[in-house]
Amino acid sequence: MQTYEEALDFLDHIGKYSSHPGIENTSYLLSLLGHPERGLKIIHVAGTNGKGSVCAFLADMLTARGYRTGLFTSPHLVDVRERIQLDRELIGPEDFAACLGLVRDAADALSREGYTGITYFDYLFAAALCWYREKAPDYVVVETGLGGRLDSTSAALFPVLTIITSISLDHTELLGDTVAKIAAEKAGIIVSGMPLIYCNDDPEACRVITEEADRRFAPYIGIGRRNCSLSKEPSSTELMLPGQELSVRENSISAAASADCLKFTFRLSAGDCGPLRESIFSTDAFPDGICDTLVVNSPALYQAENAAIAYTAALWLHLLASPQAQGPYRPPAPTGTCTVPDRVRADLLRGLAGSAWEGRFEQAAPGVYLDGAHNADGIRMLLASVRRVAAGRPVTLLFSAVKEKDTSEMIREICESGLFCRYLVTTVGGARAIGPEQLKECFLAHSAALVAAYHSPQEAFLEGRRLTGPDEILLCAGSLYLVGIIKELLRSAS
């Protein structure tokens, strides 16, 4: 293909789903492309919620350390090139078209051999790897598309580190109907002998993940809300689940963070860090533990644990890259030694504080917030942040969702929060869309507040802006499709 416009037109006609496992598709494709993934230092990130944020935070911290860092994520919000970045710069239109052309030629060769089923995601991931092969970054941070075990991104077989973020029920029709089953799919990214950072908030997910890591002799560290202290008071040191001790937690946050960011202490004891499992990386990774003040450029409470996970991953990558870590075995560091210099940590903390991930409780315009929470657990995390930011101000919710989601549970959580003065619902997602009248009925089943239905997100958003005064908030949430549409509307208006 010759132009970027031709590349976009080609993508528009590709099926987004296939009956073949993604890893099988992509393995064939990468083989014909000469295995562009080989030689790249990939950090592979899976999970239900938070994986995009962790990817962005980690990429920005590595860039702040002077590393050239690739970032592959999905989905995009407005521009498909958002998925393929280097040092947070989008791939150029000409490079995008050229790399996609290489992938199309390889896919055509497979098709002539009778193999079909290459999907939209397969094309983009393979194109990204072709570009990274040419640019030769120091690291590439890769977000899984769906699951982990059979995800297309798992065709890149040898990541230097894996990360699993929080696990909850989502895509149950494909990944399983329990947290344990979903965790097992996500744990499929764990690689024998290679380090793992994982979220340890859910006991059942932890059991599945650590059993798989033990089976593969992969060293691991678990991090969760309990490691994130939002105030100095002993009684309010843990970032709790929504609905638990809300008043304590909110008081902690108001003392520890401004309206547009979070500032918290991340503590991880030396006992939690090691000794790690016997492997080529067996060591007390952080013999002094970790105790650092982290600042996140977001008011979202849920970003605390995502930032802590990304920060720990960045510290571990520094240790793995140090001269004493090279070779088949790294001896344990002497107890009491500061293994990560202050200057390194300062660079990482600076990169984190400057990092932002669009569509995650993002203030896109004065009084307008966008959040891609699209499952019940994500909604619960979002509501805790809304309560703190709103501080008693009226909040209007513009909501939409797609099929395959537990929409009824999401709406029940929203209505029972008592945070919103009115609800506007609309439809997004094409063939996966839920009609606005159906969404309206769900809200009316749980709330006596005003609920209005609109057949286009544009109309709903304009009405939301008209209804919310200067001291009120309009929150747009429930689907990343909706977030992308609103962002495009705001860009067009500016």
Secondary structure as UniProt FT lines:
FT   HELIX           4..12
FT   HELIX           22..32
FT   TURN            33..34
FT   TURN            36..39
FT   STRAND          42..46
FT   HELIX           51..64
FT   TURN            65..66
FT   STRAND          69..72
FT   HELIX           80..83
FT   STRAND          84..86
FT   TURN            87..88
FT   STRAND          89..90
FT   HELIX           93..112
FT   TURN            113..114
FT   HELIX           120..135
FT   STRAND          139..143
FT   TURN            149..150
FT   HELIX           152..155
FT   STRAND          161..164
FT   HELIX           172..175
FT   HELIX           179..186
FT   HELIX           187..189
FT   TURN            192..193
FT   STRAND          196..199
FT   HELIX           203..215
FT   TURN            216..217
FT   STRAND          220..223
FT   HELIX           225..227
FT   STRAND          228..229
FT   HELIX           234..236
FT   TURN            242..243
FT   HELIX           246..256
FT   TURN            259..260
FT   STRAND          262..268
FT   HELIX           270..273
FT   TURN            280..281
FT   TURN            287..288
FT   STRAND          290..296
FT   TURN            301..302
FT   HELIX           303..321
FT   HELIX           323..325
FT   TURN            335..336
FT   HELIX           342..353
FT   TURN            358..359
FT   STRAND          362..365
FT   TURN            366..367
FT   STRAND          368..371
FT   HELIX           376..390
FT   TURN            391..392
FT   STRAND          395..399
FT   TURN            403..404
FT   HELIX           407..417
FT   STRAND          422..425
FT   HELIX           430..432
FT   HELIX           436..444
FT   TURN            445..446
FT   STRAND          450..453
FT   HELIX           457..467
FT   TURN            470..471
FT   STRAND          473..477
FT   HELIX           480..493
//
